[in-house]
Amino acid sequence: SKSYGMLCSQFNILNGKPHIKFLEGLDGLQEMYNDILDEGQDIKLFRSFLDHKDEQVTKILREHMKKQATKGIRVKMIGPHRNDVTLEELKKKDIERLVTRKTIHEGFLIPSQVIVYGNKVSITDFKNLIITIIENECVKDSFERMFDYTFDNLKDTY
C-alpha cells in the first residue's frame, strides 16, 4: 500500500496536482528536517509557541539547527517573544544559526509551525506531532508571499 501511495503521488505530480505527504511522530519530524537539509535552500519559518514543550522534540530541533547552519541554510523567522533567554544570548545564537528573527504580536501566536523551503510548505502540529508537507509551486508561492508580507511589516526584531 505504501508503493501504491508513492505511485499515486508521482501520477499527481506529473498531472500538476500537489504532492501531499503526511508524517507522524518523532520519526516523521526527523524525516521532514532531513528533507530541508536535502533541499539545501534557505527557509522561511513561522515558529510555533509549542515547538519546545517536549524534550525529545527540542533535542531534534537543536540538532537540526546545528546541521542547518553547517550547510549554510539561512533562516528568516517570525516567532514569539522569548523570555527564557537573555537578549544577548539570543542574538549570539541567531548569528551562529544564520537566523534573522522578527517577533510577532502575542495575538498572532500559532500552535503549528509553518516552514517554506524549496518548492514545499511543511506544516507541523506540535500538539499531536503530525506533519503535512505540500510540494506545489502555487501553494509555496502563496505561503511565501504571506510570510514576506508579514516579515516586511514587522518592526520588532527581538
Contacts in CASP RR format, 6 or more apart in sequence:
PFRMAT RR
TARGET T0000
AUTHOR 0000-0000-0000
METHOD contacts of the structure
MODEL  1
SKSYGMLCSQFNILNGKPHIKFLEGLDGLQEMYNDILDEGQDIKLFRSFL
DHKDEQVTKILREHMKKQATKGIRVKMIGPHRNDVTLEELKKKDIERLVT
RKTIHEGFLIPSQVIVYGNKVSITDFKNLIITIIENECVKDSFERMFDYT
FDNLKDTY
9 19 0 8 1.000
9 20 0 8 1.000
9 21 0 8 1.000
12 18 0 8 1.000
12 19 0 8 1.000
13 19 0 8 1.000
13 135 0 8 1.000
17 136 0 8 1.000
18 134 0 8 1.000
18 135 0 8 1.000
18 136 0 8 1.000
18 139 0 8 1.000
19 134 0 8 1.000
19 135 0 8 1.000
19 136 0 8 1.000
20 132 0 8 1.000
20 133 0 8 1.000
20 134 0 8 1.000
20 135 0 8 1.000
21 132 0 8 1.000
21 133 0 8 1.000
21 135 0 8 1.000
22 130 0 8 1.000
22 131 0 8 1.000
22 132 0 8 1.000
22 133 0 8 1.000
23 29 0 8 1.000
23 31 0 8 1.000
23 32 0 8 1.000
23 130 0 8 1.000
23 131 0 8 1.000
23 132 0 8 1.000
23 133 0 8 1.000
24 129 0 8 1.000
24 130 0 8 1.000
24 131 0 8 1.000
25 129 0 8 1.000
25 130 0 8 1.000
25 131 0 8 1.000
26 56 0 8 1.000
26 57 0 8 1.000
26 60 0 8 1.000
26 129 0 8 1.000
28 129 0 8 1.000
28 131 0 8 1.000
29 57 0 8 1.000
29 60 0 8 1.000
29 124 0 8 1.000
29 129 0 8 1.000
29 131 0 8 1.000
30 60 0 8 1.000
31 131 0 8 1.000
32 122 0 8 1.000
32 124 0 8 1.000
32 131 0 8 1.000
32 133 0 8 1.000
33 60 0 8 1.000
33 64 0 8 1.000
35 117 0 8 1.000
35 120 0 8 1.000
35 122 0 8 1.000
35 133 0 8 1.000
36 43 0 8 1.000
36 64 0 8 1.000
36 68 0 8 1.000
36 73 0 8 1.000
36 115 0 8 1.000
36 117 0 8 1.000
36 122 0 8 1.000
37 64 0 8 1.000
37 67 0 8 1.000
37 68 0 8 1.000
37 71 0 8 1.000
37 73 0 8 1.000
39 117 0 8 1.000
39 118 0 8 1.000
39 120 0 8 1.000
40 71 0 8 1.000
40 73 0 8 1.000
40 117 0 8 1.000
41 73 0 8 1.000
41 117 0 8 1.000
41 118 0 8 1.000
42 73 0 8 1.000
42 74 0 8 1.000
42 75 0 8 1.000
42 76 0 8 1.000
42 117 0 8 1.000
43 68 0 8 1.000
43 73 0 8 1.000
43 74 0 8 1.000
43 75 0 8 1.000
43 76 0 8 1.000
43 115 0 8 1.000
43 116 0 8 1.000
43 117 0 8 1.000
44 75 0 8 1.000
44 76 0 8 1.000
44 77 0 8 1.000
44 115 0 8 1.000
44 116 0 8 1.000
44 117 0 8 1.000
44 143 0 8 1.000
44 144 0 8 1.000
44 147 0 8 1.000
44 148 0 8 1.000
44 151 0 8 1.000
45 75 0 8 1.000
45 76 0 8 1.000
45 77 0 8 1.000
45 78 0 8 1.000
45 79 0 8 1.000
45 113 0 8 1.000
45 114 0 8 1.000
45 115 0 8 1.000
45 116 0 8 1.000
46 78 0 8 1.000
46 79 0 8 1.000
46 110 0 8 1.000
46 113 0 8 1.000
46 114 0 8 1.000
46 115 0 8 1.000
46 147 0 8 1.000
47 77 0 8 1.000
47 78 0 8 1.000
47 79 0 8 1.000
47 80 0 8 1.000
47 113 0 8 1.000
48 110 0 8 1.000
48 111 0 8 1.000
48 112 0 8 1.000
48 113 0 8 1.000
48 124 0 8 1.000
48 126 0 8 1.000
49 79 0 8 1.000
49 80 0 8 1.000
49 109 0 8 1.000
49 110 0 8 1.000
49 111 0 8 1.000
50 111 0 8 1.000
50 126 0 8 1.000
50 127 0 8 1.000
51 57 0 8 1.000
51 58 0 8 1.000
51 61 0 8 1.000
51 113 0 8 1.000
51 124 0 8 1.000
51 126 0 8 1.000
52 58 0 8 1.000
52 61 0 8 1.000
53 126 0 8 1.000
54 126 0 8 1.000
57 126 0 8 1.000
57 129 0 8 1.000
65 97 0 8 1.000
66 97 0 8 1.000
68 75 0 8 1.000
68 97 0 8 1.000
68 98 0 8 1.000
69 96 0 8 1.000
69 97 0 8 1.000
69 98 0 8 1.000
72 98 0 8 1.000
73 98 0 8 1.000
74 98 0 8 1.000
74 99 0 8 1.000
74 100 0 8 1.000
75 97 0 8 1.000
75 98 0 8 1.000
75 99 0 8 1.000
75 100 0 8 1.000
76 99 0 8 1.000
76 100 0 8 1.000
76 102 0 8 1.000
76 147 0 8 1.000
76 151 0 8 1.000
77 99 0 8 1.000
77 100 0 8 1.000
77 101 0 8 1.000
77 102 0 8 1.000
78 102 0 8 1.000
78 103 0 8 1.000
78 104 0 8 1.000
78 147 0 8 1.000
78 150 0 8 1.000
78 151 0 8 1.000
78 154 0 8 1.000
79 101 0 8 1.000
79 102 0 8 1.000
79 103 0 8 1.000
79 104 0 8 1.000
79 109 0 8 1.000
80 103 0 8 1.000
80 104 0 8 1.000
80 106 0 8 1.000
80 109 0 8 1.000
81 103 0 8 1.000
81 106 0 8 1.000
81 158 0 8 1.000
82 90 0 8 1.000
85 93 0 8 1.000
87 158 0 8 1.000
90 101 0 8 1.000
90 158 0 8 1.000
91 158 0 8 1.000
93 99 0 8 1.000
94 100 0 8 1.000
94 101 0 8 1.000
100 157 0 8 1.000
101 157 0 8 1.000
101 158 0 8 1.000
102 151 0 8 1.000
102 154 0 8 1.000
102 156 0 8 1.000
102 157 0 8 1.000
103 154 0 8 1.000
103 156 0 8 1.000
103 157 0 8 1.000
103 158 0 8 1.000
104 150 0 8 1.000
104 154 0 8 1.000
111 125 0 8 1.000
111 126 0 8 1.000
111 127 0 8 1.000
112 123 0 8 1.000
112 124 0 8 1.000
112 125 0 8 1.000
112 126 0 8 1.000
113 122 0 8 1.000
113 123 0 8 1.000
113 124 0 8 1.000
113 126 0 8 1.000
114 121 0 8 1.000
114 122 0 8 1.000
114 123 0 8 1.000
114 124 0 8 1.000
114 143 0 8 1.000
114 147 0 8 1.000
115 121 0 8 1.000
115 122 0 8 1.000
115 124 0 8 1.000
116 140 0 8 1.000
116 143 0 8 1.000
116 144 0 8 1.000
116 147 0 8 1.000
118 140 0 8 1.000
119 135 0 8 1.000
119 136 0 8 1.000
119 137 0 8 1.000
119 140 0 8 1.000
120 133 0 8 1.000
120 134 0 8 1.000
120 135 0 8 1.000
120 140 0 8 1.000
121 133 0 8 1.000
121 134 0 8 1.000
121 139 0 8 1.000
121 140 0 8 1.000
121 143 0 8 1.000
122 131 0 8 1.000
122 132 0 8 1.000
122 133 0 8 1.000
122 134 0 8 1.000
123 131 0 8 1.000
123 132 0 8 1.000
123 133 0 8 1.000
123 134 0 8 1.000
124 130 0 8 1.000
124 131 0 8 1.000
125 131 0 8 1.000
134 140 0 8 1.000
END
